[in-house]
Structures are given as structure tokens and as C-alpha cells.
Amino acid sequence: MSKTCLSSGLLITLALASLPAASVAVPFRTPVVAAIIDGAVDCRHPDLAKCVWTNEAEEHGTVGIDDDGNGLVDDIHGWNLSGGNGELFDYHQLPADDREQKALGSELDAFDVLLQEMPDLTKVVELALCYGGSVEVMKRWTFLGELSHGTHCAGLLMKNTVSKFSVLRLIPGSDADPVPNRTPLPTQAEQEAEAGQLAAAFSYLHRNKVRVVSVSLGAQVSQMKQFLAEEFRDEKLADRCSREMMACGTAIWKSAIRRHPEMLFVMSAGDGGGDLQGDDTDLPEEFHLPSGLDLPNLVSVTACDRATGRIPGFSNYGRRSVHLAAPGISESSAVPGGGYARMSGTSAAAPNTANAAIRILEINPRLAPDQVKQILLAGTKSWGGPPLASGGCLDLEKCLELAVRSLTP
């Protein structure tokens, strides 16, 4: 996948949420290893430092040396695929003062409050202008959202678990070198290189015994078409390129996931195309990659209100392409620098549901990915929202009850 395909959905969704602790009495819990595929993650955050997976050989080895011989240098808590190194967060982007770092959460809280008052997300730029009197406010919110996204998702992923998580960073930082001008479509050699990178990354997770992978990124055909139309100023070329790029990405992601049936991939269904309005991703023109892939070890999740089950206007849906909904409105989680903030969107669905999958496996680690998926779909409560494969919202307590029952032959 190109940088654009991977990151365009992230630019739109500032989505993070948390699941409540369940009251189900569970037997002894067995720790498992999970992974998050996202942007930068601040593994020093107090909520994450205690549960991040650690490569002991690299942590106690020599900086700049591949101490464990796995081909990756200094992969202490995971790997930065976009940078080709073990740097999982760009700490130079954080304010030096601790108080200023904690204030980042307050800024994001302010954005989320205003976001909930907007019936139409397409007016978000107008809101920024009204709120701050300058488009710089919108740029600031976008920067903070990108900087915080991975850390937020990781906090949600590991809430109330006894497990560990590693990081696979696919999204480069906002200050990364820009992609040079190039032809509209990736060459065959570039496609093969990207396929090889993703396959190797998933093999890395496999070697680290990862059971659950949370993925909160992606793009839709219509979204990609709009982006390319603005870049090429040619509608026909943009339409052809968007479809071919999505077909290329589909082949790459499908092949990589199929090679690892031992891992369950939980993916956000997206926050609509270029208009930021939720779409029926069953439709070919609204196909969302990678969550729309039809694979037995993949769960696609949209966002809903935790209290009411209401699906917000920006959440994608689909009777075939989206399996269930999970909380994703004004939820609190970690942000870089040790603080917390409330944010909203469908990216919450992936770590929330992956969190449930982790806790299911902690109860019964013998379950296969397709069995965990069955429990997640069966552990939902009905609602009156748009069509979904399971027909409802994730019910964590019900899922854990089903996990306990699975222990009995």
C-alpha cells in the first residue's frame, strides 16, 4: 500500500474509546500477546509502560546492533515499518515542559466537545474558523490527532487486561520527508516490495506469538478517488487509479492476512468517504480497505454510542462488510506525554473489540481466531441502527460469559 492509502483514513478519524470493566466472575486469566498496527505510540505513558511487550535481548543489548539476530536493529517494543527502525514515537514533537504535555489532552477534549455539537462533520473547517478565528486551529487539531491516535488506541486495547502488546508502526510522523512526485500508480516492483514488507511484518508478529492484532487505519474507494482527483485534476484518471490502487492493496493485505490464520485481525470500518458521512461499504464504490476483506480471521467494526447504541452519522455500515458496532463517542484514553483526552470516531471500534478478544483469550487461550470471532458476534445486543452482520453492538459482559462457557466441553 502507498503512504496515502494507509494514512488517509487516519487523517479523518480521530477516534478513540474505552470499554467498561465487566462484572463477570472469570477463572484464572492467562496473559497473551497482542499488537497494534497504527501510527506513533508513546510506550512510556504510565498506562502502557506496564503492559508493553519487551524484546529482552534488544533491551539489554547494544544500541545499533541486532542483538537477537532477527534482522531488525533495536526492536525493543516493536518495529517502525515506515521508518525501518525501532523508533515507535517521535518524542521531539512533544513539548519539553510536563505541564504543556498534559495540556495536549485538554486541547483534544475541546475539539471533541465541539465535534459532538456538530450535526454535519463536513462543516468541521467552519467550526475551526469560528472557534479560533484561524485555519491554524484546524491544523493544530489535525496535528494533535495524528500525534495521539496510536497512543489512544493502545490505551483502549490494553484496558483491564493482564496481557502484553507490541507495536507495528505503519504511519510516519507528520514531519517525515514528503513522498516525491511519482507516477499515479505504483510499479510492479513497488507493489512487490510493499507486499514483501507487509508479509515480513506479519511474520514478525507471528514470531512474537501475537494472538490479536488491532488495526485502526484504512481508506475507501470514493475517498481515494477524491484525493487523487484533487492531486491529478483529472476525474477519469483519478477513478481508474483509485480502483487499481485499491485492487493492489486488497491483494497485498489479503495475502498477508491469509498467511497467518493463527492471528485475529480486528479492524475499524472507517468514517465514511471524502464527505465524512457514513457509507454502506457493501457497495463496490464504498469498499473500505483493509476492513472490508472477507476473511475468517478478520472482524470489521463500526462505532456506536456506548450508552444508547446509537450509530453516529460518520460511521460506516454494511450487512456483509461490517460485523458489529462498539463504543466510540467521547471516550477517554491515553495521549502522549502521560495525559488523557476524549475523542470520537470509528477507530475506537477496533481497539475496543480487540480488547474484548484479548480478554476472551485470557479466559480460554485454546480458542482459535474463528472461535473468538464467533463469540464476539454472538456477544452483541440488538439495536435499531443500520444493517450489520451481527445485528448489534458489542456486549463485553456477554462475551466474557460465553468465553467462560467455552471452557466446559
Secondary structure, DSSP 8 states (H G I E B T S, - for coil): --HHHHHHHHHH-B------------------EEEEEES---TTSHHHHTTB---HHHHTS-TTS-TT-SS-TT-SSEEETTTTBS----GGGS-SSHHHHHHHHHHHHHHHHHHHT-S-GGGHHHHHHHHHSSHHHHHHHHHHHHHHHHHHHHHHHHTT-S-EEEEEE-S--TTS-------SS--HHHHHHHHHHHHHHHHHHHHTTEEEEEE---EEHHHHHHHHHHHH--HHHHHHHHHHHHHHHHHHHHHHHHT-TTSEEEEE--S-STT-S--BTTSGGG-EETTT---TTEEEEEEE-TTT----TT--BBTTT--EEEE-SSEEEEETTTEEEEEBSGGGHHHHHHHHHHHHHHH-TT--HHHHHHHHHHSEEE-SSS-BSS-EEE-HHHHHHHHHHTT--
